[in-house]
Amino acid sequence: MYERLNAYRIMWVLVHFDLPTETKKDRKAYANFRKLIMKDGFQMFQFSMYIRHCSSKENAEVHVDRVKKILPAKGHIGILCITDKQFGMMEIFRGKETVKVPETVQQLEMF
């Protein structure tokens, strides 16, 4: 059980994007992409940057594949997977004030 919750095994998937919004069609594609990644469990970390906690590398790959299937035709999208340990070493600031890094979601697994 400990190995399953190991900070080097738990993964975070970060999706960051810059999508065009000049036309009505572009705005619809932007809104649809955002809606679909949120439906898959991603949460906004910053504007145009969404994160999702995954219990393993294999689980992270499933969600990366889902994002790849819904990529819009235009724009710039980046997908990054990092370990929980790496995520926990992030320094976040609001102005010059340090902000606490979001805590890892503990998920129970049923066998």
N, C-alpha and C positions, 0 to 999 in steps of 0.2 A: 504494500500500500504506500509506503514512504516513497518508493521510486516513482510512483504515479504522480505525486505532488511535488517532486523535486523541482527546484527553481530553474534547473537547466533543461528540464523536459517540458515544462509548461511553456506555451508559446503565446505571443501576441502577434496578431496580424494588423498591420497599419496600411490603410489605403489612403493615399493622398492624390488629389486631382485638381486640375485646372481645366475646366470645360468652358467652351464658348457660350455666351448668353445673348448674342446680338439679335438673333431672330426668335420668333415664337417657337419654331421647331427646335432650335438650340436649347431654349429654356425648358421646353418639355422633355428633351433628352436628359438634361441636367437633373430635373426634378425626378424623373423616372429612375435614373441611376441611383440617386441618393435614396429614394424610397425603397428600392430593391435591396441595397446593401443594409439598410436599417432593418428590413424585414428578415435578413439573414443574421441579425444579432449584432451588427456593428453600431457603435455609439459615437456621436460627435466628440472629438477631442479638441479640435479647433475648427474654424471654418475650413471646409474642403479637406479635412483630415479626420478619418474615422478609424476606430480601433475595435478589435474583437479579441477577447480572451479565449484561448483554446487549451484543452487539457493535454494535448500532445502534438508532436510534429505532424503526425498522420491526420489528426483532426484539423490542423491549420491548413494542410494541403487541400482538404475537402473544400474549405471556405475560399481559399485562393482560386481554386478551379471554378467555383460558383461566380466569383467576381469576374474572372476572365470570360465567362459565358455571357455576361451582361454588359460588357464594355461598350460604350457609345462609339459611334462612327468617328467623331471628332474629339479633339482634346488631348490632354496629357495626363496619364494615370500612372501612378507608381504603387507597387505592392511590396511591402517589406515584412519579413517575419523575423522576430527577435525573441530571445528567451525571456522568461519572467525575470531572471537575474539581471539581464541587460536593461530591461524596462525599469526595474527598480533602481538602477543607477542613474536614471535620467534626472537632470536638474531642471526644474520648472520655475519660472519667475513671472510674476505679475508686476510689471515695472521693475523695481529693484528688490521687491519683496519675494522671498522664496515661498513657493506653494508646494504642498505635500503631493507626492506622486500618488495617483489612484491605487488603491489596494487591489491585490489579486482577488478575484472572485473564486471562492471555494465551491466547487461543484461536487456533489455526491454522485457516484456512479453506481448504478444498480446492475447486478450480475444476472 
